[in-house]
Amino acid sequence: MADAAIEVFRADAEDAEGIARVHGRARAKAYADLDVAQRGREPLPAERVELWRDLLGRDDDRAFTIVAEDGGEAVGFCSVSTESRDPDAPDGTGEIAALYVDPERWGGGIGAALMTQAVADLREAGCAAATLWVLAENAPAIRFYARFGFAPDGLGGPDPQTGRPKARLHATLTS
Ligand SMILES: CC(C)(COP(=O)(O)OP(=O)(O)OC[C@H]1O[C@@H](n2cnc3c(N)ncnc32)[C@H](O)[C@@H]1OP(=O)(O)O)[C@@H](O)C(=O)NCCC(=O)NCCS
C-alpha cells in the first residue's frame, strides 16, 4: 500500500517540472540496473521540462497523465491513453503509455497506486482491455504488471531507443 500521504490526481502543465525530474531519474536508474545503453542522447533536464509542459498542455480525455505527489512533490506518474497506439488493437483497447516512480521510492506502493487509478480511468472510459510495451528483460516491471492482469501476448520487436527486445503485455479489464 502507498503511504496515506500520497495523492494521485490528473496532472496539468504546472506538474511538468516534477514529472520531468521523476522521468529523468527513473529512466537513468532503470537503464543502469538493466545495463542498457540509450541510443542517442537523453534530453537535458530543462528540455525534458519543456517536453512535458507541451505534452501536459495537450492532455485531453483520451490521453492524459496521472501524477503521484507526496507533500506536494511529484514521486511518480503514469501516462494513459484510452486508444491504444497499436494498429492491431481492437476498439475499446486502452494503453499504459508510460509508468515511472522516483527510484528512491521504488517498492513503496506508489506504482500500484498509479496503476490502480489508471485502470479505473480506462474502465470508466469504456476500455475493455489495455496494452503496454516493456523491455523484455525488465523482469521486475513485468512482475509488477502481472499483478494488474497484464501478460505477454506474443508481440515483440526491437525498442528504437535501446535496440533491445520489447514485449507487449495485454490485460482484459473486468469491471
Ligand atoms: C516498475 C515501477 C513503476 C513500479 O513502481 P513501484 O512504486 O516500485 O511499485 P510498487 O511498490 O507498487 O510495487 C512493487 C513491485 O514493483 C516491482 N518493481 C520493479 N522494480 C522494482 C525495484 N527496483 N524495487 C522494488 N520493486 C520493483 C516489483 O514487482 C515489486 O514487487 P515485489 O515487491 O513483489 O518484488 C518502478 O519500479 C519504476 O519506475 N521502474 C523504472 C521504470 C520502469 O521499469 N517502468 C515500467 C516499464 S515501462
The ligand as a Tripos MOL2 file, in Angstrom:
@<TRIPOS>MOLECULE
LIG
   48    50     1     0     0
SMALL
NO_CHARGES

@<TRIPOS>ATOM
      1 C1          8.0060   -0.5110  -12.2150 C.3       1 LIG1
      2 C2          7.7120    0.6380  -11.2350 C.3       1 LIG1
      3 C3          6.8180    1.6810  -11.9060 C.3       1 LIG1
      4 C4          6.9760    0.0380  -10.0210 C.3       1 LIG1
      5 O1          6.6660    1.0930   -9.1220 O.3       1 LIG1
      6 P1          6.8280    0.8650   -7.5390 P.3       1 LIG1
      7 O2          6.2670    2.0290   -6.8350 O.co2     1 LIG1
      8 O3          8.2310    0.4850   -7.2610 O.co2     1 LIG1
      9 O4          5.8860   -0.4260   -7.3710 O.3       1 LIG1
     10 P2          5.1380   -0.9180   -6.0630 P.3       1 LIG1
     11 O5          5.8950   -0.5430   -4.8450 O.co2     1 LIG1
     12 O6          3.7170   -0.5350   -6.1610 O.co2     1 LIG1
     13 O7          5.2040   -2.4760   -6.2860 O.3       1 LIG1
     14 C5          6.4360   -3.1690   -6.0480 C.3       1 LIG1
     15 C6          6.7140   -4.0760   -7.2130 C.3       1 LIG1
     16 O8          7.2710   -3.3350   -8.2760 O.3       1 LIG1
     17 C7          8.1970   -4.1340   -8.9580 C.3       1 LIG1
     18 N1          9.4800   -3.4700   -9.0370 N.ar      1 LIG1
     19 C8         10.0500   -3.1500  -10.2070 C.ar      1 LIG1
     20 N2         11.2590   -2.6360   -9.9940 N.ar      1 LIG1
     21 C9         11.4430   -2.5980   -8.6610 C.ar      1 LIG1
     22 C10        12.5140   -2.1740   -7.8340 C.ar      1 LIG1
     23 N3         13.6740   -1.7190   -8.3340 N.pl3     1 LIG1
     24 N4         12.3690   -2.2540   -6.4880 N.ar      1 LIG1
     25 C11        11.2510   -2.7610   -5.9470 C.ar      1 LIG1
     26 N5         10.2030   -3.1900   -6.7090 N.ar      1 LIG1
     27 C12        10.3160   -3.1130   -8.0450 C.ar      1 LIG1
     28 C13         8.2870   -5.4560   -8.2510 C.3       1 LIG1
     29 O9          7.4510   -6.3620   -8.9630 O.3       1 LIG1
     30 C14         7.7100   -5.1820   -6.9010 C.3       1 LIG1
     31 O10         7.0650   -6.3060   -6.4670 O.3       1 LIG1
     32 P3          7.7840   -7.2580   -5.3730 P.3       1 LIG1
     33 O11         7.7600   -6.4380   -4.1150 O.co2     1 LIG1
     34 O12         6.9100   -8.4410   -5.3440 O.co2     1 LIG1
     35 O13         9.1700   -7.5140   -5.8790 O.co2     1 LIG1
     36 C15         9.0210    1.3160  -10.7390 C.3       1 LIG1
     37 O14         9.8590    0.3290  -10.1620 O.3       1 LIG1
     38 C16         9.7750    2.0640  -11.8250 C.2       1 LIG1
     39 O15         9.5760    3.2730  -12.0130 O.2       1 LIG1
     40 N6         10.6890    1.3800  -12.5330 N.am      1 LIG1
     41 C17        11.5040    2.0020  -13.5670 C.3       1 LIG1
     42 C18        10.7270    2.2860  -14.8230 C.3       1 LIG1
     43 C19        10.0080    1.0950  -15.3570 C.2       1 LIG1
     44 O16        10.5480   -0.0110  -15.3870 O.2       1 LIG1
     45 N7          8.7530    1.3420  -15.7590 N.am      1 LIG1
     46 C20         7.8780    0.3090  -16.2540 C.3       1 LIG1
     47 C21         8.2450   -0.1970  -17.5800 C.3       1 LIG1
     48 S1          7.9140    0.9580  -18.8650 S.3       1 LIG1
@<TRIPOS>BOND
     1     1     2 1
     2     2     3 1
     3     2     4 1
     4     2    36 1
     5     4     5 1
     6     5     6 1
     7     6     7 2
     8     6     8 1
     9     6     9 1
    10     9    10 1
    11    10    11 2
    12    10    12 1
    13    10    13 1
    14    13    14 1
    15    14    15 1
    16    15    16 1
    17    15    30 1
    18    16    17 1
    19    17    18 1
    20    17    28 1
    21    18    19 ar
    22    18    27 ar
    23    19    20 ar
    24    20    21 ar
    25    21    22 ar
    26    21    27 ar
    27    22    23 1
    28    22    24 ar
    29    24    25 ar
    30    25    26 ar
    31    26    27 ar
    32    28    29 1
    33    28    30 1
    34    30    31 1
    35    31    32 1
    36    32    33 2
    37    32    34 1
    38    32    35 1
    39    36    37 1
    40    36    38 1
    41    38    39 2
    42    38    40 1
    43    40    41 1
    44    41    42 1
    45    42    43 1
    46    43    44 2
    47    43    45 1
    48    45    46 1
    49    46    47 1
    50    47    48 1
@<TRIPOS>SUBSTRUCTURE
     1 LIG1         1 GROUP 0 **** ****
